[in-house]
């Protein structure tokens, strides 16, 4: 009886979720319990230009009381023409993710991807060891970013931890993109013209509820 009360107190104190452990036969063992720390992982997807980054930034505007860390990407334009993409961290650092520089590798389409600069700026802000946060933001999990093996490894490590994550991910893609979408610990949200104006408030409310329920 005492052990049950103690376990219940731990669950209440740390916001843990109890799930029954499965045996190797696949049957539930009612007498065994596994304590699993819950975390919310929301991944936004949608067609290019639909407004995923806009939703991310608007959501962050509603989460000013939380410690948020990570990065987002935005277009670089000159004379009305897109000339590449920049990466911007939530603490204000900027760098070049890609630029039009024909003939140089690695590249995605007509854009040369600056992997070392991307890694230098992005990786530290999604590392819980160096940058503790209530919520991590990754915009985006796409072809350019995934040219970095270190980024892929860091993302896998992040998802292995009980951290909250708000990210964007390419609508199309095989391999790693497909693997991430197929995980059972993430929720995929399709951004459309119909819901994109409502999503920032809805997503922010969900994270605030998750992070202030203790």
C-alpha positions as a Markdown table, in Angstrom:
| # | Residue | x | y | z |
|---|---|---|---|---|
| 1 | Unk | 0.0 | 0.0 | 0.0 |
| 2 | Unk | 2.8 | 2.4 | 0.9 |
| 3 | Unk | 4.7 | 1.7 | -2.3 |
| 4 | Unk | 1.6 | 2.5 | -4.3 |
| 5 | Unk | 1.1 | 5.8 | -2.5 |
| 6 | Unk | 4.8 | 6.6 | -3.0 |
| 7 | Unk | 4.6 | 5.8 | -6.7 |
| 8 | Unk | 1.5 | 8.0 | -7.0 |
| 9 | Unk | 3.3 | 10.9 | -5.3 |
| 10 | Unk | 6.2 | 10.6 | -7.7 |
| 11 | Unk | 3.9 | 10.6 | -10.7 |
| 12 | Unk | 2.1 | 13.6 | -9.4 |
| 13 | Unk | 5.3 | 15.5 | -8.6 |
| 14 | Unk | 7.1 | 15.0 | -11.9 |
| 15 | Unk | 4.2 | 14.7 | -14.3 |
| 16 | Unk | 5.0 | 11.1 | -15.3 |
| 17 | Unk | 2.9 | 8.8 | -17.3 |
| 18 | Unk | 2.5 | 5.2 | -16.2 |
| 19 | Unk | 2.3 | 2.5 | -18.9 |
| 20 | Unk | 2.1 | -1.2 | -18.4 |
| 21 | Unk | 5.2 | -3.0 | -19.6 |
| 22 | Unk | 4.8 | -5.7 | -22.2 |
| 23 | Unk | 6.4 | -9.1 | -21.9 |
| 24 | Unk | 8.3 | -10.6 | -24.8 |
| 25 | Unk | 5.1 | -12.5 | -25.8 |
| 26 | Unk | 3.3 | -9.2 | -26.4 |
| 27 | Unk | 0.9 | -9.6 | -23.5 |
| 28 | Unk | 0.4 | -7.0 | -20.8 |
| 29 | Unk | 1.8 | -7.8 | -17.4 |
| 30 | Unk | -0.6 | -6.0 | -14.9 |
| 31 | Unk | 1.9 | -6.4 | -12.1 |
| 32 | Unk | 4.7 | -4.5 | -13.7 |
| 33 | Unk | 4.7 | -0.8 | -14.4 |
| 34 | Unk | 7.1 | 1.3 | -16.5 |
| 35 | Unk | 7.5 | 5.0 | -15.6 |
| 36 | Unk | 7.8 | 7.0 | -18.8 |
| 37 | Unk | 8.4 | 10.8 | -18.8 |
| 38 | Unk | 6.0 | 12.4 | -21.3 |
| 39 | Unk | 7.0 | 15.1 | -23.7 |
| 40 | Unk | 5.1 | 16.8 | -26.5 |
| 41 | Unk | 6.6 | 16.7 | -30.0 |
| 42 | Unk | 4.7 | 18.6 | -32.6 |
| 43 | Unk | 5.9 | 18.5 | -36.2 |
| 44 | Unk | 4.4 | 20.9 | -38.7 |
| 45 | Unk | 4.3 | 19.8 | -42.4 |
| 46 | Unk | 2.8 | 21.2 | -45.5 |
| 47 | Unk | 3.4 | 22.4 | -49.0 |
| 48 | Unk | 6.4 | 24.8 | -49.6 |
| 49 | Unk | 5.3 | 28.4 | -49.0 |
| 50 | Unk | 2.2 | 27.5 | -47.0 |
| 51 | Unk | 3.5 | 29.3 | -43.9 |
| 52 | Unk | 5.1 | 26.7 | -41.6 |
| 53 | Unk | 7.8 | 29.1 | -40.4 |
| 54 | Unk | 5.2 | 31.9 | -39.9 |
| 55 | Unk | 3.3 | 29.5 | -37.7 |
| 56 | Unk | 6.4 | 28.7 | -35.7 |
| 57 | Unk | 7.3 | 32.4 | -35.2 |
| 58 | Unk | 3.7 | 33.4 | -34.3 |
| 59 | Unk | 3.6 | 30.5 | -31.8 |
| 60 | Unk | 6.8 | 31.6 | -30.1 |
| 61 | Unk | 5.2 | 35.0 | -29.7 |
| 62 | Unk | 2.7 | 33.4 | -27.4 |
| 63 | Unk | 5.3 | 31.5 | -25.4 |
| 64 | Unk | 7.4 | 34.4 | -24.1 |
| 65 | Unk | 7.3 | 33.1 | -20.5 |
| 66 | Unk | 9.0 | 29.8 | -21.5 |
| 67 | Unk | 12.6 | 29.1 | -22.2 |
| 68 | Unk | 12.7 | 28.3 | -25.9 |
| 69 | Unk | 15.8 | 27.4 | -27.8 |
| 70 | Unk | 16.5 | 26.5 | -31.4 |
| 71 | Unk | 16.4 | 28.0 | -34.8 |
| 72 | Unk | 14.3 | 28.9 | -37.8 |
| 73 | Unk | 15.1 | 29.5 | -41.5 |
| 74 | Unk | 14.0 | 32.4 | -43.7 |
| 75 | Unk | 14.6 | 33.5 | -47.3 |
| 76 | Unk | 17.4 | 35.8 | -48.3 |
| 77 | Unk | 16.3 | 38.1 | -51.1 |
| 78 | Unk | 17.9 | 40.7 | -53.3 |
| 79 | Unk | 16.1 | 42.9 | -55.8 |
| 80 | Unk | 13.0 | 40.8 | -55.2 |
| 81 | Unk | 14.7 | 37.5 | -56.1 |
| 82 | Unk | 15.4 | 34.7 | -53.6 |
| 83 | Unk | 19.2 | 34.2 | -53.4 |
| 84 | Unk | 19.3 | 31.7 | -50.6 |
| 85 | Unk | 18.3 | 31.0 | -47.0 |
| 86 | Unk | 19.5 | 32.1 | -43.7 |
| 87 | Unk | 19.4 | 30.4 | -40.3 |
| 88 | Unk | 18.3 | 32.5 | -37.3 |
| 89 | Unk | 18.6 | 31.2 | -33.7 |
| 90 | Unk | 16.1 | 32.2 | -31.1 |
| 91 | Unk | 18.8 | 34.1 | -29.2 |
| 92 | Unk | 19.5 | 36.3 | -32.3 |
| 93 | Unk | 22.5 | 34.7 | -34.1 |
| 94 | Unk | 22.3 | 34.5 | -37.9 |
| 95 | Unk | 24.2 | 32.6 | -40.6 |
| 96 | Unk | 23.9 | 31.5 | -44.2 |
| 97 | Unk | 22.2 | 28.1 | -44.7 |
| 98 | Unk | 22.4 | 28.2 | -48.5 |
| 99 | Unk | 23.2 | 30.5 | -51.4 |
| 100 | Unk | 23.2 | 30.5 | -55.2 |
| 101 | Unk | 26.7 | 29.5 | -56.0 |
| 102 | Unk | 26.7 | 27.2 | -59.0 |
| 103 | Unk | 29.2 | 24.5 | -59.4 |
| 104 | Unk | 29.9 | 24.0 | -55.7 |
| 105 | Unk | 28.9 | 21.1 | -53.6 |
| 106 | Unk | 27.0 | 20.0 | -51.6 |
| 107 | Unk | 23.9 | 21.5 | -53.1 |
| 108 | Unk | 20.1 | 21.2 | -53.3 |
| 109 | Unk | 18.8 | 22.3 | -56.6 |
| 110 | Unk | 20.5 | 25.6 | -57.5 |
| 111 | Unk | 21.5 | 26.3 | -53.9 |
| 112 | Unk | 24.9 | 25.5 | -52.3 |
| 113 | Unk | 24.4 | 24.4 | -48.7 |
| 114 | Unk | 26.9 | 25.8 | -46.2 |
| 115 | Unk | 27.0 | 22.8 | -43.9 |
| 116 | Unk | 29.8 | 23.9 | -41.6 |
| 117 | Unk | 28.2 | 27.3 | -40.9 |
| 118 | Unk | 24.8 | 25.7 | -40.3 |
| 119 | Unk | 26.3 | 23.2 | -37.9 |
| 120 | Unk | 28.3 | 25.9 | -36.0 |
| 121 | Unk | 25.1 | 28.0 | -35.4 |
| 122 | Unk | 22.3 | 25.4 | -35.2 |
| 123 | Unk | 23.7 | 22.4 | -33.3 |
| 124 | Unk | 24.6 | 24.2 | -29.9 |
| 125 | Unk | 21.0 | 25.6 | -29.6 |
| 126 | Unk | 19.4 | 22.2 | -29.9 |
| 127 | Unk | 21.7 | 20.5 | -27.4 |
| 128 | Unk | 20.2 | 20.1 | -23.9 |
| 129 | Unk | 23.7 | 19.7 | -22.5 |
| 130 | Unk | 24.8 | 23.2 | -23.6 |
| 131 | Unk | 21.4 | 25.0 | -24.0 |
| 132 | Unk | 18.8 | 23.9 | -21.4 |
| 133 | Unk | 15.2 | 24.9 | -22.5 |
| 134 | Unk | 11.6 | 24.1 | -21.9 |
| 135 | Unk | 10.9 | 23.9 | -25.6 |
| 136 | Unk | 13.2 | 23.2 | -28.6 |
| 137 | Unk | 12.4 | 24.6 | -32.0 |
| 138 | Unk | 13.8 | 23.1 | -35.2 |
| 139 | Unk | 12.8 | 24.8 | -38.5 |
| 140 | Unk | 13.3 | 22.8 | -40.5 |
| 141 | Unk | 13.9 | 19.1 | -41.0 |
| 142 | Unk | 14.4 | 19.4 | -44.7 |
| 143 | Unk | 16.8 | 18.4 | -47.5 |
| 144 | Unk | 19.3 | 21.2 | -46.9 |
| 145 | Unk | 19.6 | 20.6 | -43.2 |
| 146 | Unk | 19.8 | 16.9 | -43.6 |
| 147 | Unk | 22.9 | 17.1 | -45.7 |
| 148 | Unk | 24.6 | 17.5 | -42.3 |
| 149 | Unk | 25.2 | 14.1 | -40.6 |
| 150 | Unk | 25.9 | 15.8 | -37.3 |
| 151 | Unk | 22.4 | 17.5 | -37.5 |
| 152 | Unk | 20.7 | 14.1 | -38.1 |
| 153 | Unk | 22.6 | 12.6 | -35.2 |
| 154 | Unk | 21.7 | 15.6 | -33.0 |
| 155 | Unk | 18.0 | 15.3 | -33.9 |
| 156 | Unk | 18.0 | 11.6 | -33.0 |
| 157 | Unk | 19.6 | 12.3 | -29.7 |
| 158 | Unk | 17.1 | 15.1 | -29.0 |
| 159 | Unk | 14.2 | 12.8 | -29.6 |
| 160 | Unk | 15.7 | 10.2 | -27.3 |
| 161 | Unk | 15.4 | 12.6 | -24.5 |
| 162 | Unk | 12.2 | 13.7 | -22.6 |
| 163 | Unk | 12.2 | 17.1 | -24.2 |
| 164 | Unk | 9.4 | 19.2 | -25.8 |
| 165 | Unk | 9.8 | 19.9 | -29.5 |
| 166 | Unk | 8.2 | 22.1 | -32.1 |
| 167 | Unk | 9.6 | 21.5 | -35.5 |
| 168 | Unk | 8.8 | 21.7 | -39.2 |
| 169 | Unk | 9.4 | 18.9 | -41.6 |
| 170 | Unk | 9.3 | 18.6 | -45.4 |
| 171 | Unk | 6.0 | 17.4 | -46.9 |
| 172 | Unk | 7.8 | 15.0 | -49.2 |
| 173 | Unk | 10.9 | 13.0 | -48.6 |
| 174 | Unk | 12.2 | 9.4 | -48.2 |
| 175 | Unk | 14.8 | 8.0 | -45.9 |
| 176 | Unk | 15.4 | 10.1 | -42.7 |
| 177 | Unk | 12.3 | 12.3 | -43.3 |
| 178 | Unk | 10.1 | 9.2 | -43.6 |
| 179 | Unk | 11.6 | 7.7 | -40.5 |
| 180 | Unk | 11.0 | 10.8 | -38.4 |
| 181 | Unk | 7.4 | 11.0 | -39.6 |
| 182 | Unk | 6.9 | 7.4 | -38.7 |
| 183 | Unk | 7.9 | 7.6 | -35.1 |
| 184 | Unk | 5.2 | 6.9 | -32.5 |
| 185 | Unk | 6.3 | 9.7 | -30.2 |
| 186 | Unk | 5.6 | 12.6 | -32.5 |
| 187 | Unk | 2.4 | 14.3 | -33.7 |
| 188 | Unk | 2.3 | 15.4 | -37.3 |
| 189 | Unk | 0.2 | 18.6 | -38.1 |
| 190 | Unk | -0.6 | 19.5 | -41.7 |
| 191 | Unk | -0.5 | 23.3 | -42.2 |
| 192 | Unk | -3.1 | 24.5 | -44.7 |
| 193 | Unk | -4.6 | 27.8 | -45.7 |
| 194 | Unk | -7.6 | 26.9 | -43.7 |
| 195 | Unk | -5.9 | 26.3 | -40.3 |
| 196 | Unk | -2.6 | 28.3 | -40.4 |
| 197 | Unk | -4.1 | 31.4 | -38.8 |
| 198 | Unk | -5.5 | 29.4 | -35.9 |
| 199 | Unk | -2.6 | 27.1 | -35.3 |
| 200 | Unk | -0.2 | 29.5 | -33.4 |
| 201 | Unk | -2.7 | 30.1 | -30.6 |
| 202 | Unk | -3.8 | 26.4 | -30.5 |
| 203 | Unk | -0.2 | 25.1 | -30.4 |
| 204 | Unk | 0.9 | 27.6 | -27.8 |
| 205 | Unk | -2.0 | 26.7 | -25.6 |
| 206 | Unk | -1.1 | 23.0 | -25.8 |
| 207 | Unk | 2.5 | 23.6 | -24.8 |
| 208 | Unk | 1.5 | 25.9 | -22.0 |
| 209 | Unk | -0.8 | 23.3 | -20.6 |
| 210 | Unk | 1.8 | 20.6 | -20.9 |
| 211 | Unk | 4.5 | 22.7 | -19.3 |
| 212 | Unk | 2.5 | 24.3 | -16.5 |
| 213 | Unk | 0.6 | 21.2 | -15.3 |
| 214 | Unk | 3.0 | 20.3 | -12.6 |
